[in-house]
Amino acid sequence: MGLTPVAPDQLATVVTTLEMPARPPLRPLPASPLRLIGWPAPDPARYRLLFARVGGPWLWYSRLAMDDATLTATIHDPQVAVFAAVDPQGIEVGMVELDFRAAGICELSYFGLVPELAGKGHGRWMMAEAMARAWRPGIGKVWVRTCTLDHPSALNFYRAQGFVAVSRTIETFPDPRALGLLPASAAPHIPYLATASRR
């Protein structure tokens, strides 16, 4: 078994695809001081700000790399539902994005909270809220992807919520820190090699 080199300005990750093939049984909604509110036609700059706050520690960058027209076309699509989790002061502290563009299927495209709220039980509340919105009439499957760059508990969290892993792939892509989409200090737990390679 051989190793495949990865260039210093690239990242590699194992992506796991998970599916929920049937609506889960109704359970009591976990308590949380947060609220999940719809964000119809969000402003792209405001969307990117929350996206970076939630996903920056895990090097989410796809939406940061999109130009305004492409991003707006995606998040304003009537079959894409964007939600913000807000705290009691009305500050956006999390996001959920549901993509219904494939007939009968909902993709949980993005799901996350700002790092300060991790491990405090808010994720279970937000997932219950997300699933209540994902399982619209006519939806027969909900799916999500996570990867080894995400929060270490992400895969087990999705499995505990009823998702089943169905496939694994390897993805390589440019390090968003090298592209200037995220600061070099983002995700300090993931070595940033692009700078070292220039020495």
N, C-alpha and C positions, 0 to 999 in steps of 0.2 A: 504494500500500500504506500503510494507516494504522496508527497506534499506538493501543493501547487503554490508557487510564489504569488504574492499580491503586492503590487506596486505601492510605494510609500504614500502616494496621494489617493489611494483607493481603500475601500473597506470591503470585507467579506462577511457574510452572515448566513446562518441557516434559518430559512423561513419555514414555519409550520403553518399549514392551512387547517383550520378547524371548522366543523359544521355542526349546526343544531338542526336535525332533520324534522323535528316536530315541536310544536309550541310546548314550553314547559308547563307543568301544573301550576296553578295559582298558589302563591305563597304570600304571607304577610309582607308588606313593604318594609324594609329596614328603615329605622329612624335616621334622619339626617337634618341638620339645620340648613342644608343647601336646597336649592330649587333648580329644576331643569326647565329652561324656557326656550321656546322656539326662536330661531334667528332667521326669519325669512329674508332672503336676498341680503346677506350680510355685506357690509362694506369690506372690500378686499384687504385694506390696510389693517382694519380692526381684526379681521379674521386671522391674518398672518401674525399679528401680535400675540393673540391667544394661542395659535398653533405653535409658535416658537416658545412661549412660556411653558406650555404643556409638554411639547415634544422635544425641545432643545436638549434636555439631559439625555435623551435616547437617540439623538441625531436624526430625528424626523426632519426631512428637508424637502420632500417632493413638492409641496405646495409653496415653499419659499422660492423654488427655482422656476415656477410658472410665471409667465408674464401676466399682466393684469387682465388682458382679454381672455386668456385661456382659463385662468382661475375664476374670473367672474362667470364665464359660461358654465363652469362646473358647479360652483356653489349656488348659482342662481337657477340652475336647472330645476324645473318643478318636480322631478323625480329624485332629487337629492335633498334630504332634510338635515339641516344643521341646527344643533342645540348647544346652548351654553349653560354650564352649571354655575350658579351665582350664589355667593354667600349672603348672610343676612344684611350686609351693607350694600348689596347689589354689585359686588366686584366679581368679574368673571374668573372662575378658578378651575374650570374643566370644560371639556368639549366632547360631544357625541356627533358623529356624522353617519347617516344612514343613506345608502345608495339603492334605490329601487329601479334602476334603469334596465335590469334584466328581468324579464317577465317571470313572476312567481317566486323571485328570489330577492332577499335583502342582504346587502353586504354591510357589515359593521366596519365602515372604512376607517374611522378614527374614534378612539375612545381613550380618554385619559384625564388625569387631574394634575394640577401643579404639584411639584415634588413635595412641598410642605404638607400636603394632605395625604400622602401615601401612607398606607398601613394603619389608617384610622377608621376603617370600615365604610368610608364613603363610596368606595368602588362597588361594593355589593348593592348599595342603594342606587347608584347611578346605572348599574347594569340592569337592575329590575325596572327602572324607568325606561331605559333604552329598549329592553325587550317588549315592554308594553306598547311602545311605538313601532317597533320593527315588525311585530306579528300582526300586520294589517290583514283584513280579509283578502284571500287569494294568495297569500305568501305561504309557500310550502317548505322553505329552507332559509335559514340565516347562516351566514358564514363570516369568518374573520381570519386575518393573518396576524401572526406575531413572529418575532425573530429574536435571535440571540443578542441583539443590541438593545432590545427592549428591557423594561424592568425585570429583574431576575425572577420575580413571582408571576409575571404575566401569563406564561403558559399554564401553570397550575391554577391560576385564577380563572382563566377561561374554561378549563376542564371542570373546575368545581361549580361553574355556573351552568353546566350541561352541554358544553361544546365537546365534540369528539375530534381528535386529530385524524386527518385523512391523508395528508401527504407532506413531504418535506422537499425543499429545493435549496440550492445554494445561490445566493445573489451577490454579485460584486457591483460596486458603484463608486463614483467619486466621493471622497470625504468632503462633506459640506463645509468643514472648517477650512479645507484647502481652497474651496471655491469662494470663500468669503461670505457664505450664506449664514453661517453661524460663527460666533467668536472662537478663537483657538482654545479658549478656556472651557468651552462647552464639553460636557461628558468627560470629565477628567479621568474617569475610570477606564476609558477606552484610549489607549495610547495614540497620540497624534504624531505620526511619523513624517509627515510632509515637511515640517520645519527641519527635523534632524537630517533629512536627506539632502538639504541644501548646504549643509555645513562643509 
